[in-house]
Amino acid sequence: MTGIDAEAVDALDGERLDWRFKAVPASAHGMTVAQARDARLPLDDFGTPLLTLDAGALDHNARLMADWVSAAGMELAPHGKTTMAPALWRKQLDAGAWGITLATFPQLRVARAFGVRRLLMAGAPLDPAGLAWLGGELDGDPEFAFVCWADSVRSVELMDEALRLARAQRRVDVCVELGGPNGRTGVRDDGDARAVADAVRRAPALRLAGIGGYEGALAHDASEEGVASVDAYLRRLANLYEGLEYETDEPVVTAGGSAYFDQVAEVLGGLDAQVVLRSGSYLVHDDGFYREISPFGRGAGAGGERFRAAMHAWGRVVSVPEPALALLDVGRRDVSFDAGLPEPQLVRGKGAGPVDGARVTALNDQHAFLRDASVEVGDVVRLGLSHPCTALDKWTLIPVVDDAGADGPVVVDYVRTWF
């Protein structure tokens, strides 16, 4: 079964570049994406602020994760909300991903527009209009596979009612979602989980397909305490799975963000189930939160291999009003800042030296405050970022460079996003 409609993704090459895409220089307006890619424009032709992806890092990360998941005997349904880029979903599916995970109906509609064949919704779909659309998608495409979650009897009742009102013919596969103290959604009590499972089995429009959850909501670092809380949660998930009866031939157990997927493999990998990881940030990775907490960064990667940060921002020095302060033309409208401020790495064409010891101390809407950097007005600084989910969503078209560390990077592709 093909994972995505390759022709629909290829058709993006015909989109015309113009003022709608803030990453695109005026010199490329009127070109198609394919023409701009073939032109291999130098990054120096692009203005600032700018976000780019690194082709080599994307390829490396896709291969590394695919190899690791295969060796662990699990499946991967990467969380597509990280990139909302069908071209990058295609890269992940071509590397062997089982499917794509999403969180909302608008995200699901993007995926179906590009023919993604297997989708996991990490949440309970409760919008009646969305459920009616979903029922139509399932009934209209026998090859479309879909799994979602439920964490209350009420949510099960609402899903079942909406699907039956829409006269949906195919039953929707549902996993019971287990949560944890101070986490996000998910039942907190095992007895409640069993009640939800019973409600799904009673619902004519639904069938019980497995269990799921998100361990990343229970810890935010790799401390002994954080790792222990994740481990305890995963063992509860495993015990719950083994205590329920399912209505599908191959039940699903799904967990695993981008921070603790090694523990998911250790605790859940031996279950008689289809264990599906949902790690999403690995493909782009970062120079902040995930760099510090990734299992590969903590030594879980085969041969010591690590993910490489594939996203970078570029900001131009527009003012040096004080001896130790420079202002860059990149701000909150352009880069992520919810999980750490940008990290100055190099000045384009000058190497890393001029920013050694420098730091970004604050962001305004359009400016970054760069301190203790040996830079001058006009210099272009490359910034490492933390948390791809809240960086990529600020860009509808992202240039992909051959090598972000080169003195003169060249743009070799363009990634379209739909957030």
C-alpha positions in Angstrom: 0.0 0.0 0.0 1.5 3.3 -1.1 1.8 5.6 1.9 1.1 8.9 0.1 0.0 10.2 -3.3 3.4 10.8 -4.9 1.8 12.6 -7.9 0.1 15.1 -5.6 3.4 15.8 -3.8 5.2 16.1 -7.2 2.6 18.6 -8.4 3.8 21.1 -5.8 6.8 21.6 -8.1 4.5 23.6 -10.4 3.5 26.2 -7.8 4.6 29.8 -8.8 6.8 31.7 -6.4 5.7 35.2 -5.5 5.1 37.7 -2.7 3.0 35.1 -0.7 6.2 33.4 0.5 8.3 35.6 2.7 11.4 33.3 2.3 11.5 33.9 -1.5 13.6 36.7 -3.0 12.0 39.0 -5.6 14.4 37.7 -8.2 12.7 34.3 -8.0 9.2 35.6 -8.4 7.4 34.0 -11.3 9.5 30.9 -11.2 8.0 27.6 -10.4 9.3 25.7 -7.5 11.0 23.3 -9.9 12.6 26.1 -11.9 13.9 27.7 -8.7 15.3 24.4 -7.5 17.0 23.7 -10.8 18.5 27.3 -10.6 20.3 26.4 -7.4 20.2 29.9 -6.1 22.9 30.9 -3.6 21.7 31.6 -0.1 23.2 35.1 -0.5 20.4 35.9 -2.9 17.8 35.4 -0.1 16.9 38.1 2.3 16.7 38.0 6.1 15.0 37.0 8.3 15.1 33.4 6.9 14.5 29.9 8.1 16.2 27.0 6.2 16.5 23.3 6.3 19.7 21.3 5.6 19.4 18.5 3.0 22.1 16.4 4.4 20.8 16.5 8.0 17.3 15.6 6.8 18.6 12.5 4.9 20.8 11.5 7.8 18.0 11.8 10.4 15.5 9.9 8.3 17.9 7.0 7.8 19.0 6.9 11.4 15.5 6.7 12.8 14.3 4.2 10.3 17.2 1.9 11.0 16.7 2.2 14.7 13.0 1.5 14.6 13.4 -1.4 12.3 16.1 -2.9 14.6 13.8 -2.4 17.6 11.0 -4.4 15.8 8.5 -1.6 16.0 6.6 0.7 13.6 6.9 4.5 13.2 4.0 6.9 12.6 5.9 10.2 13.0 3.8 13.1 14.3 3.2 15.1 11.1 2.2 18.3 13.0 5.9 19.0 13.5 6.4 19.9 9.9 2.9 19.9 8.2 4.9 19.3 5.0 3.7 16.5 2.7 7.1 16.4 1.0 8.7 15.6 4.3 6.0 13.1 5.2 6.8 11.4 1.9 10.5 11.2 2.9 9.5 9.6 6.2 7.1 7.2 4.5 9.6 6.3 1.8 12.1 5.5 4.6 9.6 2.9 6.0 7.2 4.8 8.2 4.0 2.9 9.0 1.8 6.0 8.8 1.5 9.6 9.9 0.2 10.9 13.2 -1.8 14.1 13.4 -3.8 15.9 16.1 -6.7 17.9 14.5 -9.2 17.7 11.7 -7.6 20.5 9.7 -4.3 18.5 9.8 -6.1 15.3 8.8 -7.7 17.1 5.8 -4.2 18.2 4.6 -3.0 14.6 4.8 -6.0 13.3 2.9 -5.6 16.0 0.2 -2.2 14.4 -0.4 -3.5 10.8 -0.2 -1.9 9.7 3.0 -3.2 6.1 3.4 -2.7 5.5 7.1 -3.4 8.1 9.8 -3.3 8.0 13.6 -5.0 10.8 15.4 -3.4 11.4 18.8 -6.6 12.5 20.4 -10.4 12.1 20.5 -12.2 13.4 17.4 -15.4 15.0 18.7 -16.4 17.6 16.2 -19.6 16.3 14.5 -18.8 17.9 11.2 -15.3 16.5 11.2 -16.6 13.1 12.1 -19.1 13.2 9.2 -16.2 14.1 6.9 -14.1 11.3 8.4 -16.8 8.8 7.8 -17.1 9.8 4.2 -13.3 9.5 3.7 -13.3 6.0 5.2 -16.3 4.9 3.2 -15.0 6.4 0.0 -11.5 4.8 0.2 -11.2 1.2 1.3 -7.4 1.6 1.5 -7.6 4.4 4.0 -6.7 3.2 7.5 -7.5 5.4 10.5 -7.0 5.0 14.3 -7.9 7.6 17.0 -8.1 7.8 20.8 -10.8 8.2 23.5 -10.3 8.9 27.2 -13.9 9.0 28.5 -17.2 7.2 28.1 -18.7 10.5 27.0 -16.3 11.0 24.2 -17.1 7.5 23.0 -20.8 8.3 23.0 -20.3 11.5 21.1 -18.1 9.9 18.4 -20.5 7.0 18.0 -23.6 9.3 17.7 -22.0 11.6 15.1 -20.8 8.7 12.9 -24.2 7.0 13.0 -26.0 10.3 12.2 -23.6 10.7 9.2 -24.6 7.1 8.2 -20.9 6.1 8.2 -20.6 2.5 7.1 -17.0 1.6 8.3 -16.4 1.4 12.0 -13.7 3.7 13.3 -10.8 2.1 15.2 -10.3 3.6 18.7 -7.5 3.2 21.2 -8.1 3.8 24.9 -5.8 6.7 26.0 -4.0 6.4 29.3 -2.8 9.6 30.9 -0.8 10.3 34.0 -0.7 12.8 37.0 -0.4 16.4 35.8 -0.2 15.2 32.2 -2.5 16.1 29.4 -5.4 14.1 28.1 -5.9 10.4 29.0 -7.7 8.5 31.7 -5.9 8.6 35.0 -7.5 5.5 36.5 -7.2 2.0 35.2 -10.8 1.2 36.1 -11.9 4.2 34.0 -9.8 2.9 31.1 -11.6 -0.4 31.2 -14.9 1.5 31.3 -13.9 3.4 28.1 -12.9 0.1 26.5 -16.3 -1.4 27.3 -18.0 1.7 25.9 -16.1 1.4 22.6 -17.0 -2.3 22.3 -20.7 -1.4 22.8 -20.6 1.4 20.2 -22.0 0.3 16.8 -19.8 2.8 14.9 -16.6 2.0 16.7 -14.3 -0.9 17.5 -11.6 -1.3 20.1 -8.2 -1.4 18.4 -5.7 -0.9 21.1 -4.3 1.6 23.7 -2.2 4.7 23.5 -0.7 7.6 25.4 2.0 10.2 25.5 4.8 9.7 28.1 6.5 13.0 27.2 3.9 14.9 29.2 5.1 13.4 32.4 8.8 14.4 32.3 10.7 17.2 30.7 14.3 16.2 31.2 16.6 13.2 31.4 17.0 13.2 35.1 16.7 10.0 37.1 13.4 11.2 38.4 12.1 12.0 35.0 13.2 8.8 33.4 11.6 6.8 36.3 8.3 8.5 35.9 8.3 7.7 32.2 9.2 4.1 32.9 6.4 3.7 35.5 3.8 5.1 33.1 4.9 2.8 30.3 4.6 -0.2 32.6 1.1 0.9 33.4 0.4 1.1 29.7 1.7 -2.4 29.1 -0.3 -3.9 32.0 -3.5 -2.2 30.8 -2.9 -3.5 27.2 -2.7 -7.0 28.5 -5.9 -6.7 30.5 -8.2 -5.7 27.6 -9.8 -7.6 24.8 -9.7 -6.1 21.3 -11.9 -6.2 18.2 -9.1 -6.2 15.6 -6.7 -8.9 14.5 -3.6 -6.8 15.2 -4.1 -4.5 18.2 -2.1 -1.3 18.4 0.0 0.0 21.3 1.2 3.5 20.6 3.4 5.8 22.6 6.7 7.6 22.1 7.5 11.3 21.5 11.0 12.3 20.5 12.5 12.3 24.0 12.0 8.8 25.4 11.4 6.5 22.5 14.2 4.2 23.8 12.2 3.5 27.0 9.1 2.8 24.9 11.1 0.2 23.0 12.5 -1.3 26.2 9.1 -1.5 28.0 6.6 -2.0 25.2 8.7 -3.7 22.6 8.0 -7.2 23.9 4.2 -7.0 23.8 2.3 -9.2 21.4 1.0 -6.1 19.6 1.8 -3.7 16.8 3.9 -1.2 18.8 3.8 2.2 17.0 6.1 5.1 17.9 4.9 8.6 17.1 8.2 10.5 17.3 8.0 13.6 15.1 10.8 16.0 15.8 13.6 13.6 15.0 13.6 14.5 11.3 14.3 18.2 11.8 15.8 17.9 15.3 17.1 21.0 16.9 20.0 22.8 18.7 18.1 23.0 22.0 15.6 20.9 23.9 15.8 17.8 21.7 19.6 18.0 21.3 19.8 17.7 25.1 17.0 15.1 25.7 17.1 12.9 22.6 17.9 9.2 23.4 20.6 9.3 20.8 22.2 12.3 22.5 22.1 10.2 25.7 23.9 7.3 24.1 21.0 5.1 22.7 22.0 5.4 19.1 23.8 2.5 17.4 27.5 3.2 17.0 27.2 6.5 18.8 25.3 8.2 15.9 23.2 11.2 16.7 20.6 13.3 15.0 21.7 16.5 13.4 19.9 19.8 13.6 18.4 20.4 10.2 16.8 23.8 10.8 18.6 27.1 11.1 17.5 30.8 11.2 19.5 33.6 9.6 19.4 37.1 10.8 21.2 40.3 9.7 22.8 42.7 12.1 20.8 45.9 11.6 22.2 47.9 14.6 25.1 47.9 17.0 23.8 50.6 19.4 26.1 49.6 22.3 29.5 47.9 22.4 28.2 44.6 23.6 24.8 44.6 21.9 23.8 43.9 18.4 20.2 43.7 17.0 19.3 41.1 14.4 16.3 41.4 12.1 14.8 38.1 13.3 12.2 37.8 16.0 9.3 36.0 17.4 7.4 36.2 14.1 10.2 34.1 12.5 11.7 31.6 15.1 10.7 29.4 18.0 11.3 30.7 21.5 9.0 28.6 23.7 11.7 26.0 24.6 14.8 28.2 24.6 16.1 31.2 22.8 18.1 31.0 19.5 21.7 30.0 19.7 24.2 32.1 17.7 26.5 29.7 15.7 28.4 31.5 13.0 28.5 34.5 10.7 28.0 33.5 7.1 31.2 33.5 5.2 33.3 34.1 8.4 32.9 30.9 10.3 32.1 30.3 14.0 34.8 32.5 15.6 32.9 35.9 15.6 30.1 34.5 17.7 32.1 32.4 20.2 30.7 33.2 23.6 27.8 35.2 22.2 24.2 34.7 23.2 20.7 35.8 22.4 19.1 37.3 25.5 15.7 38.4 24.2 13.4 38.4 21.2 10.9 41.1 20.2 8.5 40.6 17.3 11.1 41.5 14.7 14.4 41.7 16.5 16.8 39.5 18.4 19.1 40.9 21.1 22.6 39.5 20.4 25.2 40.2 23.2 28.9 39.8 23.4 29.4 39.0 19.7 32.1 40.4 17.5 29.9 41.5 14.6 29.2 44.6 12.6 26.2 46.0 10.8 25.4 43.9 7.7 26.7 40.6 9.0 24.4 37.6 8.6 24.3 35.4 11.7 23.2 31.7 11.6 21.1 30.8 14.6 20.4 27.3 16.0 16.8 26.9 17.2 15.0 24.9 19.9 11.7 23.1 19.2 10.9 22.6 15.5 7.1 22.5 16.0 7.0 26.2 16.8 9.6 27.3 14.2 8.4 25.7 11.0 4.8 26.9 11.6 6.0 30.5 10.8 7.0 29.6 7.3 4.8 28.6 4.4 7.8 27.8 2.1 11.1 26.8 3.5 14.3 26.7 1.4 16.5 23.6 1.7 20.3 24.2 1.5 22.9 21.8 0.5 25.1 22.5 3.6 24.2 25.1 6.2 27.8 25.1 7.4 29.3 26.0 4.1 30.7 29.5 3.4 28.3 29.8 0.5 25.3 27.5 0.9 23.2 26.8 -2.2 19.4 26.3 -2.1 18.6 22.9 -3.6 14.9 22.5 -2.8 11.8 24.1 -1.2 9.4 22.6 1.3 5.8 23.7 1.3 3.9 23.7 4.7 0.3 23.9 5.7 -0.2 24.9 9.3 
